[in-house]
């Protein structure tokens, strides 16, 4: 079995992921519409078409369903390819941008993207947990960078690169969610432009004019 084949999830894993995504997506919708106290686990399960037992197989609480599962924060196949260096990106930052683009492009059309800022606006107490989830995701990216670049654990290059791409994705994501007509293609264009602008900002300064 090839490495790419072995990394492809089986049917059971795909079904589990879709159920997990459906629960998370509907929980986020209901939170924005009604607030966390405005719906029950039973109502969420009815909307998604699963039992309470199934829900608790995936999430211990409603809050956990809203935050989501860390495995769904990034496209696993794209992350594995990034870690192996299976790309021709000219820089590490470009490769990280393509990883983010692949993740957004892999979003299921059945589950429209939901702006996390809308969740925080409705339920501010979820902010620490959302930040924590983001930090966990960043740690996964840092580990992938260390493996790709053959860096020692804790090398500041990996942390810096992860922080830079995180900032760029955050800025572009804000623009993406602000316009209902944007698509994953638009996200890709905006992020690639942002990476190009960042490279330009880090280029040697032009010679002073006489």
Secondary structure, 3 states (H helix, E strand, C coil): CCHHHHCCCCHHHHHHHHHHHHHHHHHHHHHHHHCHHHCCHHHHHHHHCCCHHHHHHHCCCHHHHHHCCHHHCCCHHHHHHHHHCCCCCCCHHHHHHHHHHHHHHCCCCCCCCCCHHHHHHHCHHHHHHHHHHHHHHHHHHHHHHHHHHCCCCCCHHHHHHHHHHHHHHHHHHHHHHHCCCCCHHHHHHHHHHHHHHHHHHCCCCCCCCC
